[in-house]
Amino acid sequence: MRRQVRRLKELRAADAEESAQLEADVEALVGALHQATMANSRLRQQLAGRHRPVRTPPTQAPLGK
């Protein structure tokens, strides 16, 4: 029975460690997602605010020259 209790305590400690690591990973992923979302939003705003360049039609050389 003592072996079983010790084993269960070890498993519980390992689970707590894994849970803490998962929480840290989730925080990092949420931060990265937020950063990517904000960068995407800024890029979309830049594209929306950009005016299309004015294009001049190609000109032909005068005939006879």
MARKOLRO-895660 format. One record per residue: x, y negated, z negated of N, C-alpha, C in turn. Coordinates in pm, whole numbers, plus 50000, padded with zeros to 5 digits. Layout:
REM MARKOLRO-895660
XYZXYZXYZ ...
REM end
This chain:
REM MARKOLRO-895660
500835011950000500005000050000500874987450000 501964987749924502854976049922503444973450059 503794984350129504334982750264503314975950355 502074980150340501014974650423500804959750391 500834956250263500664942250223501824933850278 503054939350265504224932150316504114930250468 503694940850535503544940050681502494929750719 501394929350648500334919750675500804905450650 501584903550546502134890150517503074885850628 503894895150678504804891950788504014888350913 502974895950940502134893051057501464879351042 501014876350922500364863450898501354852050918 502574853750871503594843450889503934841751038 504024852851109504314852051253503154845151326 501934848151286500774841651348500764826651322 501124822751200501164808551165502234801451248 503364808051265504454802451345504014800751491 503384811051544502904810451683501844799751700 500964798551602499914788551607500514774451608 501504772151526502154759051522502834755951655 503464766151716504124764151845503084761151952 501964768051948500904765652047500324751652032 500164747051910499664733351887500624723051945 501924725251923502934716051978502904716452131 502744728352187502684729552334501454722352389 500334723752322499114717052367499314701952364 499894696752258500154682252249501034677552364 502084685252393502994681552502502274681952637 501464692152657500734693352784499694682252800 499014678852693498024668052699498734654852731 499884652652670500654640552699501104639952844 501584651352896502034651753035500854649553130 499724655553097498534653753181498084639253181 498094632953064497704618853054498654610153136 499934612953125500924605053199500714606753349 500484618853395500254621253538498964614553585 497934614953501496664608653536496834593553550 497564587553458497784573153464498614569453586 499634577253618500454574453736499604575753862 498754585853867497874587653982496914575853995 496394571253883495484559753885496174547253937 497404544953890498164533253938498424534154088 498774546054135499034547654278497764545354360 496634550254310495374548054381495014533154385 495274526054276495014511654274495914504454372 497174508454380498094502254475497634504654618 497204516754645496724519854781495454512154814 494574510754718493314503554742493574488654764 494564483154698494854468954709495714465454829 496264475354891497154472955004496344469455128 496754458855195496114454955319496804462155434 496024465655531496624472255647497444462055725 498574466355775499404456955852498694453155982 498894440756022498314435856146499174441056260 498534447956353499284453356466498994445056590 500044442056659499864434756785499874445056897 499014442956995499004452657104500304451757184 500704462557243501954462157320501804452757439 502824445857469502784436557583503504442757701 503034439357819503674444357939504594433457993 505644437758052506534428258117505814422158237 506004409358260505344403158376505734410358504 504764411158594505014417858722506004409758805 506844416258875507804409358961509124406958892 509274410158773510564408258705511174421358671 
REM end
